[in-house]
Amino acid sequence: MSGRALSFGVMAEAYERFRPGYPVELFDEVMAYAGEPARTALEIGAGTGKATRLFARRGVVVTATEPDGAMLAELRRHVPAGVRTVRAAFEDVRPGRKYGLVYAAAALHWTHPEGRWSRMAALVEPGGVFASFGGPVQLADPAVADAVRAARAPFLESDEVPSPDGTPPGHDMQWPGTELQRSEWFTDVQQSVIERRLTMSAADYVGQLSTVSAYLVLPPSEREQVFSRIMRVLPETVEIDADITVHLARRRCAR
């Protein structure tokens, strides 16, 4: 697992405070695809439990896995009773028990590509569902976005996580749907977008940036400078595009 992947724990409280949660529409979409309610779920890279809460509060028995101890401790403070927690990276989750749903919320790109889908298939019941969802939090106003880009430029060219398989942004099917379509283990791959527009204060927007791995791996002095520069170019409140791209696939019943 990369240094960027393990950079979040030091900011667990900020991650919980500033990162947006997930809407009920996401739960409804996953369950509509499943065709019948999934009773058990395994979550990969659960963070502070933003997605855990969405599923657990609607009757799904969730096992939440997360490699970072600080993130897992924060998760335990917020999730309902009955959520099982395991400190483990995806690669260290022991196969054996299978789940009706396995999902990753803005976390799959931190997993190792080698053997990813065979390991995933070993965790999903035949006919069960795999779901991956997430997306960048972006400034809606192009002029404000340009100003922020210029402010961070001396320290950081980009704060985005590139597509793990190099799929260009405008392609009809985005990663991980591209990999799922090539996988022998999964079928019926679907991609959709839940549109979401948020308003937040400039300070909360910078707080959200403070949880982004590209900033977290900067030296502390540079991180302070870049956040100060960004604050100076932001209006008091900002409009945010936080669309959620959802990928769904079904575990093949037989190989």
QUINORNOR-V107921 format. One record per pair of residues at least 6 apart in sequence whose C-alpha atoms are under 7 Angstrom apart, sorted by the first residue. I is the first residue (numbers start at 1). J is the second residue. D is the distance in whole Angstrom. If there is no record, write none. Layout:
I;J;D  I;J;D
//
This chain:
1;110;7  1;111;7  4;213;5  4;217;7  5;110;6  6;68;7  7;213;6  7;216;6  7;217;7  8;211;7  8;213;7  9;68;6  9;70;5  9;71;5  11;211;6  12;48;7  12;70;6  12;71;5  12;74;7  13;74;7  14;207;7  14;211;7  15;211;6  16;48;6  18;204;6  18;207;6  18;208;5  19;208;6  21;50;5  21;51;7  22;50;7  22;51;6  22;54;7  24;54;7  27;54;7  27;55;7  31;37;6  34;129;6  38;60;7  38;100;5  38;101;6  39;60;5  39;61;6  39;100;7  40;60;6  40;61;5  40;62;6  40;99;5  40;100;5  40;101;6  41;60;7  41;61;6  41;62;5  41;63;6  41;99;5  41;100;6  41;101;5  41;102;5  42;62;6  42;63;5  42;64;6  42;99;6  42;101;6  42;102;5  42;103;6  43;63;6  43;64;5  43;65;6  43;102;6  43;103;5  43;104;6  44;64;7  44;65;5  44;66;7  44;90;6  44;103;6  44;104;5  45;65;6  45;66;5  45;104;6  45;107;5  46;52;7  46;64;6  46;65;6  46;66;5  47;66;6  47;71;5  47;72;6  47;75;7  48;71;5  48;72;6  48;74;5  48;75;4  49;75;5  49;79;7  51;105;7  52;64;7  52;79;7  53;79;6  53;80;7  56;62;6  56;80;7  57;80;7  61;83;7  62;83;5  62;84;6  63;83;6  63;84;5  63;85;6  64;84;6  64;85;5  64;86;6  65;85;6  65;86;5  65;87;6  65;88;6  66;72;6  66;86;7  66;87;5  66;88;5  66;89;6  67;87;5  67;88;4  67;89;5  68;87;7  69;87;7  90;111;7  95;122;6  95;123;6  97;123;7  98;123;5  98;124;5  98;125;5  99;123;6  99;124;5  99;125;5  100;124;6  100;125;5  100;128;5  100;129;6  101;124;6  101;128;6  101;129;5  101;130;6  102;124;6  102;129;6  102;130;5  102;131;6  103;130;6  103;131;5  103;132;6  104;131;6  104;132;5  104;133;7  105;132;6  105;133;5  105;134;6  106;133;6  106;134;5  106;135;7  109;164;7  117;183;7  117;185;7  118;185;7  121;185;6  121;251;7  124;251;7  125;251;7  126;251;5  126;252;6  126;253;4  127;250;6  127;251;5  127;252;6  127;253;5  128;250;6  128;251;5  129;248;7  129;249;6  129;250;5  129;251;6  130;248;6  130;249;5  130;250;6  131;247;6  131;248;5  131;249;7  132;246;6  132;247;5  132;248;7  133;244;6  133;245;5  133;246;4  133;247;6  134;244;5  134;245;6  134;246;7  135;242;7  135;243;6  135;244;5  135;245;6  136;242;6  137;240;6  137;241;6  137;242;5  138;240;6  138;241;5  138;242;6  139;145;6  139;239;6  139;240;5  139;241;6  140;239;5  140;240;5  140;241;5  144;234;7  147;233;6  148;230;6  148;233;7  151;229;6  151;230;6  152;226;6  152;230;7  155;222;7  155;226;7  159;214;5  163;175;7  165;175;7  167;174;6  167;175;7  177;189;7  177;247;6  180;186;6  180;189;7  181;187;7  181;189;6  185;251;6  185;252;6  186;249;6  186;250;5  186;251;5  186;252;5  187;249;6  187;250;5  187;251;7  187;252;6  188;249;6  188;250;6  189;248;6  189;249;4  190;247;6  190;248;5  190;249;6  191;246;6  191;247;5  191;248;7  192;245;6  192;246;5  192;247;7  193;243;7  193;244;6  193;245;4  193;246;6  194;243;6  194;244;5  194;245;6  195;243;5  195;244;6  196;241;6  196;242;5  196;243;5  197;240;6  197;241;5  197;242;6  198;239;6  198;240;5  198;241;7  199;237;7  199;238;6  199;239;5  199;240;6  200;237;6  200;238;6  200;239;7  201;236;6  201;237;4  201;238;6  202;231;7  202;234;6  202;235;7  202;236;5  202;237;5  202;238;6  206;227;7  210;216;7  215;223;6
//
